[in-house]
Amino acid sequence: MEERQLADTAGADAASPGDSTPARILDAADALMQRRGVHGVTIAELARKSGLSRPTIYRQWSDADDVVRSALGRRVMVILEAFPSPVGTRAELVDDVLAFTTRFRADPVYARLLEDEPESFTRYTLQRVGSSQRVILRWLADAIASAQSGGSVRSGDPQQIAVMLLLIVQSAVLSHGTVAELIDEAGWARELRAAVDGHLRP
C-alpha cells in the first residue's frame, strides 16, 4: 500500500474536503504492520504516519491494539467484497472458501503476520471472536443457508456449521507454514477442499 507523505504539524488535523480521518489512521496501521509487524503499531507511530495528533486517534480508538483490530477487520471486508452475494450450491461455496483463503494468505498484512508473527495472528484472530471473524461468519452462514435451500449442504443451524467451518479453515491457514515440508501447495489446497466439502456434504 502506498504510504501517505503527510507533515506531522500542529495543523495536520485539519481535514481536507472529503478526507476520512479514520481511513487515514487505518491506512497508517496497514503500512506499519506490513513493514514492522503488529509490534510496530503504537499511537506515536500512528500519529506520525497519518499526520494526525494523538488526541485525534484517541477520539476514535482506545489504544493501538484497538486500531490494529479495526485495521485487520477492514482488510477482511475488502477481501469479502470479491464475494458479493451468497452462492447457491455446496460446490460454489467450497470454491469461494478456497478462493477466500488464497486471497487472505496473499494479503500483504496477513501474509506478514502468518510468516513472521504467528503469535500475533493467533492473538488477533483466534483467541477471541472479534469483528473480523464475525464478518466472515455472517458471510459463511448466509452462503450455507442459501445452499441448504437447494439441498446440497446438510441440514443444521447455518451459524453453527459456519463456526466449525471457520475453525477448520483458520487452523489450516495458521498451520500451513509448519507443514510445508510435509505437503506441497497443491496437496494442501486439495486436502482443505476435501475437508470443507466433507463438513458441508449431506
Helices and strands as residue ranges (DSSP letters): H 21-36, G 38-40, H 43-50, H 54-60, H 64-80, H 90-106, H 108-116, H 118-125, H 131-149, H 158-175, G 176-179, H 185-200
